[in-house]
Amino acid sequence: MQPRELKSLLDMLNAAKLAQDFVADINWDMFEFDLMRQAAVTRQLEIIGEAARRISSETQATILDIPWSKIIGMQNRLAHEYDDLDLETLWDTIQLALPELIAVLETSTAAEEI
């Protein structure tokens, strides 16, 4: 893996952790009306998607537990369909998908840093 790819994986990991931190002390009802947290989380998901786009197809093929196309697709929707975002999808992504992504990235980046 190239050093730039490792940096991108670490960017994904850090952004995923930040997104979770931004909503750690709130529930859905609070998130639904908190525009600042929505914007903060959206930005972190954009970073995850942009960093994922920088990972070569060869490296993507070695980390099969990451849904690369879904992550990149979400980034495209966040950037280009910003006026039609589904807040529940954002919330579910943070609550359900990010913990698994974090676990995979922690394992993948730890192996590379050794």
N, C-alpha and C positions, 0 to 999 in steps of 0.2 A: 504494500500500500504506500502510496506517495504521501509525503509530509502534508501536502495541501489537503488531501483527502482525510487524513487523521484530524486536521484542524476543523474541517467541515463536520466530521462526525462529532467532535467535541462541541462545536457550535450548536448542532442539533440537540445534544444532550443538555447543554446549559439552557437553551431556549425552552426545552420541554420542562425542565425543573422550574424555571422561572414562571412559566404558564401555570404550573400546578401551585406554586407559592402564591401567585396572585389571587387564587380562589380558595386557598386552604382554609380560610376561616369564615367562608360564606356558603350559603346554600343556593339552589336554583332560583328561588324567589328573589333573593337579593341580587344575584347576577343579572337576572332579566332586566333590571332597572338601573344597573350601575354601568353607565356609558364609559366611564374611565377604565374600569376593569375589562369591559368588553374590548376596548381599543388596545389595552395592554396585552391581553391574551391573543387577540388577532395578530398583533405585530410579532409575537413570539412564534405563532404558527406559520406566519409568512417566512420567518427566518429558518424554521425547520425545513420548510419546503424548498427554499432557495439553496440552503446548504445541501439538501438531498440531491438537488439537480446537479451539483458539482461533483457528485460521486460517480466514477466511471461505471459503465455497465459491467465491466469485469469485477470490480469490487462489489457492486450490488449483488452480483451472482454468488459471491462468497458469504454474504450476510442475508440468508434467505428469510429470516424471521422478521425482516422489516418490509412493510408493504410500500415499496418505493413509488410505484405508480399512483397509489392512493394519496400518498403524502404530497407528491408533486402536483397531482390533480387538485388537491385542496388548496395549495398555494395559488394555483391559477385562478380558482374560484374566488379566493380572498382578494386577489389583486384586480381581477377583471370583472367580477360580478359582485363587487362590494355592496351594491345597492339591493342585493337580493340574498343576503346572508340569513341562514337559519340558525338562530341563537341556540336552539336545542342541540343542533348538530355540533356546534362549538363546545357546548357544555359536555355533551357525551364524549367528544374527542378528548377533552381534558381529563374527564373522570375515568373513562374506560380504555382508551387507546394509549394515552401518554404513559401510564405506569408500565405497560408492557414494553413500549418503545424505550423508555429509560433503562429498564433491565437489560434489554438487548444491547443498547449502546454502551452501557457500563461494562458489560462483558467484552464487547468488541474492542472498545478503546483501551481497556486494561491490558488485553492481550497484545495490542500494538505498542503500548508504551514500555513494555518490558524489554 
